[in-house]
């Protein structure tokens, strides 16, 4: 990609090293969780760093001319990254909706998800079995 966009092999090596260092530094933080394929993450950082470098140079324009191999990798990687983001968004929605429930409903769901039988959950929450069934299905 860099060779096709006004760069040389030395530029490619430098940008690759900077991208790996960025990932390493990000991974050292306690809150870093990689939610997409590593290849897609690396590619996004790599591309971003090269665009920043070209903007610094300003004398040369940006002309992305993907080779077939790079294009296939990029499309697959970016599609995988998009799918990861969508999957994460879908995971957050139920959690947001659960927070809108009353405390009793949340407790019943937690007990149910932890493997407790419905009669056990009803007993723990001091409600009848019939009431628990109605709440769970309603």
Buried (B, 14 or more C-beta within 10 A) or exposed (E): BBEEBBBEEEBBEBBBEBBEEBBEEEEEEEEEEEEBBEBBBBBBBBBEBBEEBBEEEEEEEEEEEBEEEBEEBBEBBBEBBEEBEEEEEEEEEEEEEEEEEEEEEEBBBEBBEEEBEBEBBBBEBEBEBEEBEEBBEE
